[in-house]
Amino acid sequence: MQLSVSCVVNVRIPGVEDLSRINEIEEESFPHPWNPDVFQDIVEYQGKLMLEGAIIRMIVATKQDRVAGYIVWTEGRNLSEGHILNIAVRKKLWGRGIGRKLLEYSIDSMTQQNMNQVRLEVREGNLRAREFYEQRGFQQKGRFPAYYEDEDALCYYLRL
Ligand SMILES: CC(C)(COP(=O)(O)OP(=O)(O)OC[C@H]1O[C@@H](n2cnc3c(N)ncnc32)[C@H](O)[C@@H]1OP(=O)(O)O)[C@@H](O)C(=O)NCCC(=O)NCCS
């Protein structure tokens, strides 16, 4: 008899109890991870923190209520462009549609907030992430030299 393991992935707003897991994923995902204080502020002041005139939003994807990934973005009040600031999925869960689910949630939210464009930056050498965005229709339209100190960033845009 084969036992099936639940693979249901849900999406919700994170709480402080999720922070250690979020920071673990951040550490395993990036050579220069965000400081844990940044996530703490975003989670504690969800929907109230502003960046360049836009509201910072964050959601997590959970599997059996454990955080499997997250996305952070901004959407404006008086702005027309949303900005994806961070997305990561636990490495052992890559390739199962979790990143796509997070990305779609943020795009839906930006659409509802009347953004007409989404922008993001990605390391030039992060071919997997570039493929992930391109597959969703993002187009590369610029470059920020040495944006990450050790590497250029490519700028991607999606019209909504
Ligand atoms: C980028 C990332 C978030 C994608 O998450 P994921 O859960 O693995 O992505 P999904 O399973 O939803 O895949 C969605 C699409 O990504 C692309 N993709 C997935 N796995 C891929 C692979 N091994 N090679 C190339 N493209 C791949 C495909 O286009 C895929 O669509 P498909 O399933 O229809 O083929 C994840 O790899 C990650 O956390 N990377 C480290 C952090 C990072 O680089 N973040 C981006 C910073 S800009």
The ligand as an ORCA input file, in Angstrom:
! r2SCAN-3c Opt
* xyz 0 1
  C      12.958     31.314     -8.526
  C      12.135     30.461     -7.554
  C      11.379     31.378     -6.601
  C      11.141     29.611     -8.363
  O      10.327     28.904     -7.446
  P       9.762     27.444     -7.811
  O       8.765     27.097     -6.767
  O      10.883     26.504     -8.002
  O       9.090     27.750     -9.224
  P       7.891     26.929     -9.894
  O       7.955     25.504     -9.506
  O       6.615     27.666     -9.596
  O       8.244     27.059    -11.440
  C       7.639     28.025    -12.237
  C       8.410     28.130    -13.547
  O       9.780     28.410    -13.287
  C      10.574     27.792    -14.307
  N      11.407     26.733    -13.729
  C      11.114     25.901    -12.709
  N      12.106     25.036    -12.505
  C      13.047     25.317    -13.454
  C      14.326     24.778    -13.766
  N      14.847     23.735    -13.093
  N      15.028     25.342    -14.776
  C      14.528     26.384    -15.472
  N      13.317     26.913    -15.214
  C      12.603     26.397    -14.213
  C       9.643     27.159    -15.267
  O       9.336     28.138    -16.209
  C       8.439     26.877    -14.385
  O       7.269     26.751    -15.096
  P       6.719     25.278    -15.443
  O       6.522     24.586    -14.136
  O       5.444     25.560    -16.183
  O       7.771     24.634    -16.281
  C      13.060     29.476     -6.746
  O      13.867     28.778     -7.659
  C      13.941     30.144     -5.708
  O      13.557     30.324     -4.548
  N      15.186     30.518     -6.100
  C      16.145     31.114     -5.140
  C      15.787     32.536     -4.802
  C      15.775     33.412     -6.041
  O      16.633     33.316     -6.903
  N      14.774     34.315     -6.084
  C      14.625     35.250     -7.203
  C      15.385     36.488     -6.919
  S      15.157     37.704     -8.181
*
